[in-house]
Amino acid sequence: MSWNVAIYIGAGFLALSGFLAAREHIWLSKSEIAPGTVIGLKVSRGSKGSSYAPEVRFVARDGSMHEFTRGYYSDPVGFRVGDSIFVAYDPRSYEGRILTFGQRFGFPAIVAAIGLGLTAMGGAFILGRTVVPSVYLQQQGRATGVETERRSF
């Protein structure tokens, strides 16, 4: 595999994470913030066990009460019934989202970490192709008094 491909894929992951984070930021910048409460845990039973999604109630700025269930299930859920949380909501549709870093930017952060890892790995191997022969083959040549040719590993 050419390590350039790893850099390109890594850059793609970084671009995707930037897009996802920017999209979430734009949505949050237009939203209202309200206190909310976890009122229940919706259960999903699967072949690998149960997972949970918090059901949340919040009161909008206009005094209206709204409820929503987080869009995905997890185990552990990270919330307990009765927990006080902050909710970001769209003031036009009252679509609510739990306002924590992990809930809002966790997925883009994971995608960015993968992108950084691929980019760093590709860069290290590309740099290593040059550094290893120039350092170690030159040392070998000095030790034996024989000039060695430069090879790509």
C-alpha positions as CSV (number, residue, x, y, z in Angstrom):
1,M,0.0,0.0,0.0
2,S,1.2,3.4,-0.8
3,W,1.3,5.5,2.3
4,N,0.1,8.5,0.3
5,V,-3.3,6.8,0.3
6,A,-3.3,6.8,4.1
7,I,-2.7,10.5,4.1
8,Y,-5.5,11.2,1.6
9,I,-7.9,9.0,3.5
10,G,-6.9,10.7,6.7
11,A,-7.3,14.1,5.2
12,G,-10.8,13.0,4.0
13,F,-11.7,12.0,7.6
14,L,-10.4,15.4,8.9
15,A,-12.5,17.2,6.3
16,L,-15.6,15.1,7.2
17,S,-15.1,15.8,10.9
18,G,-14.8,19.5,10.2
19,F,-18.0,19.5,8.1
20,L,-19.9,17.6,10.8
21,A,-18.6,19.9,13.6
22,A,-19.4,23.0,11.6
23,R,-22.9,21.8,10.8
24,E,-23.6,21.1,14.5
25,H,-22.1,24.5,15.5
26,I,-24.4,26.3,13.0
27,W,-27.4,24.4,14.4
28,L,-26.4,25.2,18.0
29,S,-25.8,28.9,17.2
30,K,-29.4,29.3,16.0
31,S,-30.9,27.3,18.9
32,E,-32.2,28.3,22.3
33,I,-31.0,26.7,25.5
34,A,-33.3,25.5,28.2
35,P,-33.0,23.3,31.4
36,G,-34.3,19.8,31.0
37,T,-34.8,16.7,33.0
38,V,-34.4,13.0,32.1
39,I,-37.8,11.6,32.7
40,G,-37.2,8.0,31.5
41,L,-35.0,5.6,29.7
42,K,-36.3,4.0,26.5
43,V,-35.0,0.4,26.2
44,S,-34.0,-1.4,23.1
45,R,-33.4,-5.1,23.5
46,G,-31.1,-6.8,21.0
47,S,-29.2,-10.0,20.6
48,K,-26.2,-8.5,22.5
49,G,-28.3,-7.2,25.4
50,S,-30.1,-4.0,26.1
51,S,-29.3,-0.4,25.3
52,Y,-30.9,2.8,26.3
53,A,-31.9,6.2,25.1
54,P,-32.9,9.0,27.6
55,E,-36.3,10.6,27.3
56,V,-36.0,14.3,28.1
57,R,-38.6,16.9,29.0
58,F,-37.8,20.7,28.8
59,V,-39.7,23.9,29.0
60,A,-39.1,26.3,26.1
61,R,-38.7,30.0,26.5
62,D,-42.3,30.6,25.6
63,G,-43.4,28.3,28.5
64,S,-44.5,25.4,26.4
65,M,-43.4,21.9,27.6
66,H,-41.8,19.5,25.1
67,E,-40.4,16.0,25.2
68,F,-38.0,14.1,23.0
69,T,-36.0,10.9,23.0
70,R,-32.3,10.9,22.1
71,G,-31.9,9.6,18.5
72,Y,-29.6,6.7,19.4
73,Y,-29.3,4.0,22.0
74,S,-26.2,3.2,24.1
75,D,-25.0,1.0,26.9
76,P,-24.1,2.5,29.3
77,V,-26.6,5.3,28.8
78,G,-24.7,8.0,30.7
79,F,-27.9,9.5,32.2
80,R,-30.2,8.5,35.0
81,V,-33.9,9.3,35.5
82,G,-34.2,12.6,37.3
83,D,-30.8,14.0,36.0
84,S,-30.9,17.8,35.3
85,I,-29.4,18.6,31.9
86,F,-29.3,21.4,29.4
87,V,-31.2,21.1,26.1
88,A,-30.6,23.0,22.9
89,Y,-33.7,23.3,20.8
90,D,-34.8,24.9,17.6
91,P,-37.2,27.7,18.5
92,R,-39.3,27.1,15.4
93,S,-39.8,23.3,15.6
94,Y,-38.9,22.7,19.2
95,E,-36.6,19.8,18.1
96,G,-34.4,19.2,21.2
97,R,-30.9,17.9,21.6
98,I,-29.0,17.1,24.8
99,L,-26.3,19.8,25.2
100,T,-23.0,18.1,26.2
101,F,-19.7,18.0,24.3
102,G,-20.0,14.3,23.8
103,Q,-23.6,14.4,22.6
104,R,-23.0,17.2,20.2
105,F,-19.4,16.8,19.1
106,G,-18.4,13.3,20.1
107,F,-18.8,11.7,16.7
108,P,-16.8,14.5,14.8
109,A,-14.1,14.2,17.5
110,I,-13.8,10.4,16.8
111,V,-13.7,10.9,13.1
112,A,-11.0,13.6,13.5
113,A,-8.9,11.3,15.7
114,I,-9.1,8.6,13.1
115,G,-8.1,11.1,10.4
116,L,-5.2,12.4,12.5
117,G,-4.0,8.9,13.1
118,L,-4.1,7.9,9.4
119,T,-2.4,11.1,8.4
120,A,0.3,10.8,11.1
121,M,0.9,7.2,10.2
122,G,1.2,7.8,6.5
123,G,3.5,10.8,7.1
124,A,5.7,8.8,9.4
125,F,6.2,6.0,6.9
126,I,6.8,8.4,4.1
127,L,9.4,10.3,6.2
128,G,10.8,7.0,7.3
129,R,11.6,6.0,3.7
130,T,14.0,8.9,3.6
131,V,15.3,9.0,7.1
132,V,16.1,5.4,7.8
133,P,18.4,4.9,4.7
134,S,20.1,8.2,5.1
135,V,20.8,7.6,8.8
136,Y,21.5,3.9,9.1
137,L,23.0,3.2,5.7
138,Q,25.4,6.1,6.0
139,Q,26.5,4.9,9.5
140,Q,27.1,1.4,8.1
141,G,29.2,2.9,5.3
142,R,31.3,4.9,7.7
143,A,31.8,1.9,10.0
144,T,33.0,-0.4,7.2
145,G,34.6,2.2,5.0
146,V,32.4,1.1,2.1
147,E,30.0,3.6,0.4
148,T,26.5,2.1,0.4
149,E,23.9,2.9,-2.1
150,R,20.7,4.6,-0.9
151,R,17.7,2.3,-1.1
152,S,14.0,2.8,-0.4
153,F,12.6,0.5,2.3
